[in-house]
Amino acid sequence: MADREFLEELFEPVGRVELKRMFGGLGAFRDGLMFALVLEDAIYLKSDAATRSRFEAEGCGPFTYA
């Protein structure tokens, strides 16, 4: 699992982020809304129609669960 201190520093520009254990990893929340899942040293960020193409342009794909 990722180091909480590292994640708090990484997400600092977003503002106060609460990290909660979930799905064997950590969920990152801002103002009660989950925006990321940290699982097995990978960070999965939530996207929407406005941001999806920007993630794809960087070579990022969607989260899949087997």
N, CA, C and O atoms as a CHARMM CRD file, in Angstrom:
* protein
*
  264
    1    1 MET  N      0.84700  -1.17400   0.00000 PROA 1      0.00000
    2    1 MET  CA     0.00000   0.00000   0.00000 PROA 1      0.00000
    3    1 MET  C      0.89600   1.24100   0.00000 PROA 1      0.00000
    4    1 MET  O      1.96200   1.25100   0.61500 PROA 1      0.00000
    5    2 ALA  N      0.45400   2.26500  -0.68500 PROA 2      0.00000
    6    2 ALA  CA     1.23500   3.50400  -0.77500 PROA 2      0.00000
    7    2 ALA  C      1.35300   4.17500   0.58600 PROA 2      0.00000
    8    2 ALA  O      0.50300   4.00400   1.46000 PROA 2      0.00000
    9    3 ASP  N      2.40100   4.92300   0.74000 PROA 3      0.00000
   10    3 ASP  CA     2.68500   5.65200   1.96900 PROA 3      0.00000
   11    3 ASP  C      1.73000   6.84900   2.09800 PROA 3      0.00000
   12    3 ASP  O      1.66400   7.69900   1.21000 PROA 3      0.00000
   13    4 ARG  N      1.00200   6.90100   3.20300 PROA 4      0.00000
   14    4 ARG  CA     0.03300   7.98400   3.43700 PROA 4      0.00000
   15    4 ARG  C      0.68200   9.36300   3.38000 PROA 4      0.00000
   16    4 ARG  O      0.12900  10.29800   2.80000 PROA 4      0.00000
   17    5 GLU  N      1.84800   9.47800   3.98100 PROA 5      0.00000
   18    5 GLU  CA     2.54100  10.77400   4.00400 PROA 5      0.00000
   19    5 GLU  C      2.85100  11.24700   2.58100 PROA 5      0.00000
   20    5 GLU  O      2.67300  12.42000   2.25500 PROA 5      0.00000
   21    6 PHE  N      3.31600  10.32400   1.74400 PROA 6      0.00000
   22    6 PHE  CA     3.60200  10.65000   0.35000 PROA 6      0.00000
   23    6 PHE  C      2.33800  11.11300  -0.36100 PROA 6      0.00000
   24    6 PHE  O      2.35700  12.11000  -1.08200 PROA 6      0.00000
   25    7 LEU  N      1.23200  10.38500  -0.15500 PROA 7      0.00000
   26    7 LEU  CA    -0.02200  10.74100  -0.82600 PROA 7      0.00000
   27    7 LEU  C     -0.55900  12.08600  -0.35400 PROA 7      0.00000
   28    7 LEU  O     -1.06100  12.87000  -1.15900 PROA 7      0.00000
   29    8 GLU  N     -0.45800  12.35700   0.93700 PROA 8      0.00000
   30    8 GLU  CA    -0.91100  13.65000   1.45600 PROA 8      0.00000
   31    8 GLU  C     -0.12800  14.78600   0.81300 PROA 8      0.00000
   32    8 GLU  O     -0.69600  15.82500   0.47500 PROA 8      0.00000
   33    9 GLU  N      1.17500  14.58800   0.64500 PROA 9      0.00000
   34    9 GLU  CA     2.00900  15.60000   0.00000 PROA 9      0.00000
   35    9 GLU  C      1.66700  15.71000  -1.49000 PROA 9      0.00000
   36    9 GLU  O      1.58900  16.81500  -2.02800 PROA 9      0.00000
   37   10 LEU  N      1.46600  14.58700  -2.14400 PROA 10     0.00000
   38   10 LEU  CA     1.14400  14.57300  -3.57200 PROA 10     0.00000
   39   10 LEU  C     -0.16100  15.31400  -3.85800 PROA 10     0.00000
   40   10 LEU  O     -0.25100  16.08000  -4.81700 PROA 10     0.00000
   41   11 PHE  N     -1.16800  15.08100  -3.02000 PROA 11     0.00000
   42   11 PHE  CA    -2.48400  15.68700  -3.23500 PROA 11     0.00000
   43   11 PHE  C     -2.62100  17.07000  -2.59100 PROA 11     0.00000
   44   11 PHE  O     -3.68900  17.67600  -2.67500 PROA 11     0.00000
   45   12 GLU  N     -1.58400  17.57200  -1.96400 PROA 12     0.00000
   46   12 GLU  CA    -1.64500  18.86300  -1.27200 PROA 12     0.00000
   47   12 GLU  C     -2.20200  19.99600  -2.14800 PROA 12     0.00000
   48   12 GLU  O     -2.98100  20.80500  -1.64500 PROA 12     0.00000
   49   13 PRO  N     -1.83600  20.09100  -3.43600 PROA 13     0.00000
   50   13 PRO  CA    -2.38200  21.18000  -4.25500 PROA 13     0.00000
   51   13 PRO  C     -3.91400  21.12800  -4.40400 PROA 13     0.00000
   52   13 PRO  O     -4.53800  22.14400  -4.71200 PROA 13     0.00000
   53   14 VAL  N     -4.50500  19.98000  -4.19100 PROA 14     0.00000
   54   14 VAL  CA    -5.95400  19.82200  -4.29900 PROA 14     0.00000
   55   14 VAL  C     -6.65500  20.41500  -3.08000 PROA 14     0.00000
   56   14 VAL  O     -7.82600  20.78800  -3.15500 PROA 14     0.00000
   57   15 GLY  N     -5.95500  20.50000  -1.98100 PROA 15     0.00000
   58   15 GLY  CA    -6.54200  20.95900  -0.72800 PROA 15     0.00000
   59   15 GLY  C     -6.57500  19.81100   0.25900 PROA 15     0.00000
   60   15 GLY  O     -5.89700  18.80100   0.07000 PROA 15     0.00000
   61   16 ARG  N     -7.35800  19.96400   1.30600 PROA 16     0.00000
   62   16 ARG  CA    -7.43700  18.91500   2.33000 PROA 16     0.00000
   63   16 ARG  C     -8.05900  17.64900   1.75300 PROA 16     0.00000
   64   16 ARG  O     -9.22300  17.64400   1.35100 PROA 16     0.00000
   65   17 VAL  N     -7.27700  16.58400   1.71700 PROA 17     0.00000
   66   17 VAL  CA    -7.71800  15.28800   1.18400 PROA 17     0.00000
   67   17 VAL  C     -7.75600  14.28900   2.32700 PROA 17     0.00000
   68   17 VAL  O     -6.81700  14.18800   3.11600 PROA 17     0.00000
   69   18 GLU  N     -8.85700  13.55400   2.40200 PROA 18     0.00000
   70   18 GLU  CA    -8.99400  12.50600   3.40800 PROA 18     0.00000
   71   18 GLU  C     -8.73700  11.16200   2.72900 PROA 18     0.00000
   72   18 GLU  O     -9.30500  10.87900   1.67400 PROA 18     0.00000
   73   19 LEU  N     -7.88700  10.34100   3.32900 PROA 19     0.00000
   74   19 LEU  CA    -7.57400   9.02200   2.79600 PROA 19     0.00000
   75   19 LEU  C     -8.27800   7.97600   3.65000 PROA 19     0.00000
   76   19 LEU  O     -8.13600   7.96300   4.87200 PROA 19     0.00000
   77   20 LYS  N     -9.04300   7.09400   2.99400 PROA 20     0.00000
   78   20 LYS  CA    -9.77500   6.03900   3.69900 PROA 20     0.00000
   79   20 LYS  C     -9.43100   4.69100   3.08300 PROA 20     0.00000
   80   20 LYS  O     -9.30800   4.56100   1.86600 PROA 20     0.00000
   81   21 ARG  N     -9.27700   3.69000   3.94700 PROA 21     0.00000
   82   21 ARG  CA    -9.03800   2.33200   3.45700 PROA 21     0.00000
   83   21 ARG  C    -10.28000   1.81600   2.72500 PROA 21     0.00000
   84   21 ARG  O    -11.40500   1.93200   3.20900 PROA 21     0.00000
   85   22 MET  N    -10.03800   1.24700   1.55100 PROA 22     0.00000
   86   22 MET  CA   -11.12500   0.61500   0.80400 PROA 22     0.00000
   87   22 MET  C    -10.57400  -0.23900  -0.32800 PROA 22     0.00000
   88   22 MET  O     -9.54700   0.08500  -0.92300 PROA 22     0.00000
   89   23 PHE  N    -11.25900  -1.31800  -0.61300 PROA 23     0.00000
   90   23 PHE  CA   -10.90900  -2.22000  -1.71100 PROA 23     0.00000
   91   23 PHE  C     -9.46300  -2.70300  -1.64700 PROA 23     0.00000
   92   23 PHE  O     -8.85900  -2.96400  -2.68700 PROA 23     0.00000
   93   24 GLY  N     -8.89900  -2.82600  -0.45500 PROA 24     0.00000
   94   24 GLY  CA    -7.52100  -3.27200  -0.31100 PROA 24     0.00000
   95   24 GLY  C     -6.50700  -2.16900  -0.58400 PROA 24     0.00000
   96   24 GLY  O     -5.30500  -2.42900  -0.62500 PROA 24     0.00000
   97   25 GLY  N     -6.97700  -0.94900  -0.76800 PROA 25     0.00000
   98   25 GLY  CA    -6.09800   0.19700  -1.01600 PROA 25     0.00000
   99   25 GLY  C     -6.59500   1.39500  -0.23800 PROA 25     0.00000
  100   25 GLY  O     -7.09300   1.26100   0.88000 PROA 25     0.00000
  101   26 LEU  N     -6.45900   2.55800  -0.83000 PROA 26     0.00000
  102   26 LEU  CA    -6.90000   3.79000  -0.19300 PROA 26     0.00000
  103   26 LEU  C     -7.75000   4.59400  -1.16800 PROA 26     0.00000
  104   26 LEU  O     -7.41300   4.71500  -2.34600 PROA 26     0.00000
  105   27 GLY  N     -8.83900   5.13600  -0.67600 PROA 27     0.00000
  106   27 GLY  CA    -9.64600   6.06600  -1.44800 PROA 27     0.00000
  107   27 GLY  C     -9.24700   7.47500  -1.05600 PROA 27     0.00000
  108   27 GLY  O     -9.03700   7.74800   0.12600 PROA 27     0.00000
  109   28 ALA  N     -9.13600   8.38000  -2.02700 PROA 28     0.00000
  110   28 ALA  CA    -8.81200   9.78200  -1.76900 PROA 28     0.00000
  111   28 ALA  C    -10.08400  10.60200  -1.94000 PROA 28     0.00000
  112   28 ALA  O    -10.72700  10.56000  -2.98900 PROA 28     0.00000
  113   29 PHE  N    -10.43800  11.34700  -0.90000 PROA 29     0.00000
  114   29 PHE  CA   -11.67600  12.11600  -0.88100 PROA 29     0.00000
  115   29 PHE  C    -11.39100  13.59200  -0.66500 PROA 29     0.00000
  116   29 PHE  O    -10.49700  13.95500   0.09900 PROA 29     0.00000
  117   30 ARG  N    -12.14900  14.43500  -1.33600 PROA 30     0.00000
  118   30 ARG  CA   -12.09200  15.88800  -1.13200 PROA 30     0.00000
  119   30 ARG  C    -13.52800  16.35800  -0.97400 PROA 30     0.00000
  120   30 ARG  O    -14.36000  16.13600  -1.85400 PROA 30     0.00000
  121   31 ASP  N    -13.81600  16.99800   0.13300 PROA 31     0.00000
  122   31 ASP  CA   -15.17600  17.46700   0.43000 PROA 31     0.00000
  123   31 ASP  C    -16.20600  16.33600   0.33100 PROA 31     0.00000
  124   31 ASP  O    -17.32400  16.54400  -0.13900 PROA 31     0.00000
  125   32 GLY  N    -15.81500  15.14300   0.78000 PROA 32     0.00000
  126   32 GLY  CA   -16.72200  14.00500   0.81100 PROA 32     0.00000
  127   32 GLY  C    -16.87500  13.25600  -0.49800 PROA 32     0.00000
  128   32 GLY  O    -17.59700  12.26000  -0.54800 PROA 32     0.00000
  129   33 LEU  N    -16.21900  13.70300  -1.56300 PROA 33     0.00000
  130   33 LEU  CA   -16.32000  13.04100  -2.87000 PROA 33     0.00000
  131   33 LEU  C    -15.02500  12.31300  -3.18700 PROA 33     0.00000
  132   33 LEU  O    -13.93900  12.88500  -3.08500 PROA 33     0.00000
  133   34 MET  N    -15.14600  11.05100  -3.57100 PROA 34     0.00000
  134   34 MET  CA   -13.96700  10.26600  -3.92100 PROA 34     0.00000
  135   34 MET  C    -13.49500  10.66000  -5.31400 PROA 34     0.00000
  136   34 MET  O    -14.28000  10.67300  -6.26200 PROA 34     0.00000
  137   35 PHE  N    -12.20200  10.98200  -5.43500 PROA 35     0.00000
  138   35 PHE  CA   -11.66500  11.35900  -6.74000 PROA 35     0.00000
  139   35 PHE  C    -10.52900  10.44800  -7.19600 PROA 35     0.00000
  140   35 PHE  O    -10.08700  10.54100  -8.34100 PROA 35     0.00000
  141   36 ALA  N    -10.04800   9.56500  -6.31000 PROA 36     0.00000
  142   36 ALA  CA    -8.95100   8.67900  -6.68900 PROA 36     0.00000
  143   36 ALA  C     -8.96300   7.42200  -5.83300 PROA 36     0.00000
  144   36 ALA  O     -9.44200   7.42000  -4.69800 PROA 36     0.00000
  145   37 LEU  N     -8.42400   6.35700  -6.40700 PROA 37     0.00000
  146   37 LEU  CA    -8.20900   5.10300  -5.70100 PROA 37     0.00000
  147   37 LEU  C     -6.73700   4.76500  -5.84900 PROA 37     0.00000
  148   37 LEU  O     -6.20400   4.75200  -6.95800 PROA 37     0.00000
  149   38 VAL  N     -6.08500   4.49200  -4.73800 PROA 38     0.00000
  150   38 VAL  CA    -4.68000   4.09900  -4.74500 PROA 38     0.00000
  151   38 VAL  C     -4.64700   2.61200  -4.41000 PROA 38     0.00000
  152   38 VAL  O     -5.05900   2.19900  -3.32600 PROA 38     0.00000
  153   39 LEU  N     -4.15600   1.82000  -5.34900 PROA 39     0.00000
  154   39 LEU  CA    -4.19300   0.37200  -5.20800 PROA 39     0.00000
  155   39 LEU  C     -2.92500  -0.21900  -5.79500 PROA 39     0.00000
  156   39 LEU  O     -2.60600   0.01600  -6.96100 PROA 39     0.00000
  157   40 GLU  N     -2.20200  -0.98600  -4.99100 PROA 40     0.00000
  158   40 GLU  CA    -0.97500  -1.64400  -5.43300 PROA 40     0.00000
  159   40 GLU  C     -0.02100  -0.67000  -6.11600 PROA 40     0.00000
  160   40 GLU  O      0.44900  -0.93400  -7.22300 PROA 40     0.00000
  161   41 ASP  N      0.26000   0.43300  -5.47300 PROA 41     0.00000
  162   41 ASP  CA     1.21500   1.44200  -5.95400 PROA 41     0.00000
  163   41 ASP  C      0.82000   2.10600  -7.27200 PROA 41     0.00000
  164   41 ASP  O      1.67500   2.64800  -7.97300 PROA 41     0.00000
  165   42 ALA  N     -0.45800   2.06900  -7.60900 PROA 42     0.00000
  166   42 ALA  CA    -0.97200   2.79600  -8.77000 PROA 42     0.00000
  167   42 ALA  C     -2.06800   3.73900  -8.28800 PROA 42     0.00000
  168   42 ALA  O     -2.81100   3.42000  -7.36000 PROA 42     0.00000
  169   43 ILE  N     -2.16100   4.89300  -8.92200 PROA 43     0.00000
  170   43 ILE  CA    -3.19500   5.86600  -8.59100 PROA 43     0.00000
  171   43 ILE  C     -4.17100   5.93500  -9.76000 PROA 43     0.00000
  172   43 ILE  O     -3.78600   6.24000 -10.88800 PROA 43     0.00000
  173   44 TYR  N     -5.43500   5.64800  -9.47500 PROA 44     0.00000
  174   44 TYR  CA    -6.49300   5.69900 -10.46700 PROA 44     0.00000
  175   44 TYR  C     -7.33000   6.94100 -10.18800 PROA 44     0.00000
  176   44 TYR  O     -7.97700   7.04100  -9.14600 PROA 44     0.00000
  177   45 LEU  N     -7.31300   7.89000 -11.12800 PROA 45     0.00000
  178   45 LEU  CA    -8.05400   9.12900 -10.96200 PROA 45     0.00000
  179   45 LEU  C     -9.39900   9.04400 -11.67400 PROA 45     0.00000
  180   45 LEU  O     -9.51000   8.48800 -12.76600 PROA 45     0.00000
  181   46 LYS  N    -10.39700   9.59900 -11.04000 PROA 46     0.00000
  182   46 LYS  CA   -11.72800   9.64300 -11.62400 PROA 46     0.00000
  183   46 LYS  C    -11.71400  10.63500 -12.78700 PROA 46     0.00000
  184   46 LYS  O    -11.05200  11.67100 -12.71700 PROA 46     0.00000
  185   47 SER  N    -12.44300  10.31700 -13.85100 PROA 47     0.00000
  186   47 SER  CA   -12.52800  11.23500 -14.98100 PROA 47     0.00000
  187   47 SER  C    -13.98800  11.39600 -15.38400 PROA 47     0.00000
  188   47 SER  O    -14.87500  10.70200 -14.88600 PROA 47     0.00000
  189   48 ASP  N    -14.20500  12.31600 -16.28500 PROA 48     0.00000
  190   48 ASP  CA   -15.54200  12.51500 -16.84300 PROA 48     0.00000
  191   48 ASP  C    -15.36400  12.85700 -18.32300 PROA 48     0.00000
  192   48 ASP  O    -14.25300  12.79900 -18.85100 PROA 48     0.00000
  193   49 ALA  N    -16.43900  13.20600 -18.97200 PROA 49     0.00000
  194   49 ALA  CA   -16.38000  13.49900 -20.41000 PROA 49     0.00000
  195   49 ALA  C    -15.41200  14.64900 -20.70700 PROA 49     0.00000
  196   49 ALA  O    -14.77100  14.66300 -21.75700 PROA 49     0.00000
  197   50 ALA  N    -15.30600  15.60200 -19.79200 PROA 50     0.00000
  198   50 ALA  CA   -14.44000  16.76300 -20.01000 PROA 50     0.00000
  199   50 ALA  C    -12.96000  16.43000 -19.85300 PROA 50     0.00000
  200   50 ALA  O    -12.12200  17.07800 -20.48100 PROA 50     0.00000
  201   51 THR  N    -12.61500  15.44000 -19.03500 PROA 51     0.00000
  202   51 THR  CA   -11.20300  15.13500 -18.77200 PROA 51     0.00000
  203   51 THR  C    -10.70400  13.84300 -19.42100 PROA 51     0.00000
  204   51 THR  O     -9.49700  13.63200 -19.53300 PROA 51     0.00000
  205   52 ARG  N    -11.61400  12.99000 -19.84200 PROA 52     0.00000
  206   52 ARG  CA   -11.22200  11.67600 -20.36400 PROA 52     0.00000
  207   52 ARG  C    -10.20800  11.77300 -21.50100 PROA 52     0.00000
  208   52 ARG  O     -9.22400  11.03300 -21.51400 PROA 52     0.00000
  209   53 SER  N    -10.43300  12.66900 -22.44500 PROA 53     0.00000
  210   53 SER  CA    -9.52700  12.76300 -23.60000 PROA 53     0.00000
  211   53 SER  C     -8.12300  13.21800 -23.16800 PROA 53     0.00000
  212   53 SER  O     -7.13300  12.83200 -23.78900 PROA 53     0.00000
  213   54 ARG  N     -8.03500  14.01900 -22.12800 PROA 54     0.00000
  214   54 ARG  CA    -6.72300  14.46200 -21.63700 PROA 54     0.00000
  215   54 ARG  C     -5.95100  13.29100 -21.03900 PROA 54     0.00000
  216   54 ARG  O     -4.74100  13.17900 -21.23400 PROA 54     0.00000
  217   55 PHE  N     -6.64700  12.42000 -20.31200 PROA 55     0.00000
  218   55 PHE  CA    -5.99800  11.22600 -19.76100 PROA 55     0.00000
  219   55 PHE  C     -5.56400  10.29400 -20.89500 PROA 55     0.00000
  220   55 PHE  O     -4.45000   9.77000 -20.88100 PROA 55     0.00000
  221   56 GLU  N     -6.44000  10.09200 -21.86900 PROA 56     0.00000
  222   56 GLU  CA    -6.11500   9.21200 -22.99400 PROA 56     0.00000
  223   56 GLU  C     -4.91600   9.73800 -23.78200 PROA 56     0.00000
  224   56 GLU  O     -4.08700   8.95600 -24.24700 PROA 56     0.00000
  225   57 ALA  N     -4.82300  11.06100 -23.93100 PROA 57     0.00000
  226   57 ALA  CA    -3.69200  11.66300 -24.65200 PROA 57     0.00000
  227   57 ALA  C     -2.36800  11.39600 -23.94700 PROA 57     0.00000
  228   57 ALA  O     -1.31100  11.40100 -24.57900 PROA 57     0.00000
  229   58 GLU  N     -2.42400  11.16500 -22.64600 PROA 58     0.00000
  230   58 GLU  CA    -1.22700  10.85900 -21.86700 PROA 58     0.00000
  231   58 GLU  C     -0.96200   9.34900 -21.78600 PROA 58     0.00000
  232   58 GLU  O     -0.03500   8.91100 -21.10400 PROA 58     0.00000
  233   59 GLY  N     -1.77800   8.56800 -22.48200 PROA 59     0.00000
  234   59 GLY  CA    -1.58300   7.12500 -22.50100 PROA 59     0.00000
  235   59 GLY  C     -2.24800   6.38500 -21.36000 PROA 59     0.00000
  236   59 GLY  O     -1.95600   5.21400 -21.12000 PROA 59     0.00000
  237   60 CYS  N     -3.14100   7.05900 -20.65300 PROA 60     0.00000
  238   60 CYS  CA    -3.83400   6.42700 -19.51800 PROA 60     0.00000
  239   60 CYS  C     -5.10500   5.74200 -19.99700 PROA 60     0.00000
  240   60 CYS  O     -5.83600   6.27500 -20.83200 PROA 60     0.00000
  241   61 GLY  N     -5.35500   4.57400 -19.46900 PROA 61     0.00000
  242   61 GLY  CA    -6.56300   3.83900 -19.81400 PROA 61     0.00000
  243   61 GLY  C     -7.48500   3.75100 -18.60600 PROA 61     0.00000
  244   61 GLY  O     -7.11500   4.15300 -17.50200 PROA 61     0.00000
  245   62 PRO  N     -8.66900   3.23200 -18.81500 PROA 62     0.00000
  246   62 PRO  CA    -9.63300   3.12800 -17.70600 PROA 62     0.00000
  247   62 PRO  C     -9.25100   2.02200 -16.73300 PROA 62     0.00000
  248   62 PRO  O     -8.55100   1.07400 -17.08900 PROA 62     0.00000
  249   63 PHE  N     -9.72000   2.16100 -15.50600 PROA 63     0.00000
  250   63 PHE  CA    -9.53700   1.13800 -14.49100 PROA 63     0.00000
  251   63 PHE  C    -10.41200  -0.05900 -14.85500 PROA 63     0.00000
  252   63 PHE  O    -11.59000   0.09900 -15.17600 PROA 63     0.00000
  253   64 THR  N     -9.84000  -1.23400 -14.80200 PROA 64     0.00000
  254   64 THR  CA   -10.61300  -2.45000 -15.03100 PROA 64     0.00000
  255   64 THR  C    -10.36600  -3.41200 -13.87300 PROA 64     0.00000
  256   64 THR  O     -9.28900  -3.43000 -13.27600 PROA 64     0.00000
  257   65 TYR  N    -11.36100  -4.19100 -13.57800 PROA 65     0.00000
  258   65 TYR  CA   -11.27600  -5.14200 -12.48300 PROA 65     0.00000
  259   65 TYR  C    -11.57100  -6.52900 -13.02400 PROA 65     0.00000
  260   65 TYR  O    -12.59500  -6.75400 -13.67000 PROA 65     0.00000
  261   66 ALA  N    -10.65500  -7.46300 -12.75200 PROA 66     0.00000
  262   66 ALA  CA   -10.83000  -8.84000 -13.26000 PROA 66     0.00000
  263   66 ALA  C    -11.48300  -9.71600 -12.20100 PROA 66     0.00000
  264   66 ALA  O    -11.71300 -10.90200 -12.43700 PROA 66     0.00000
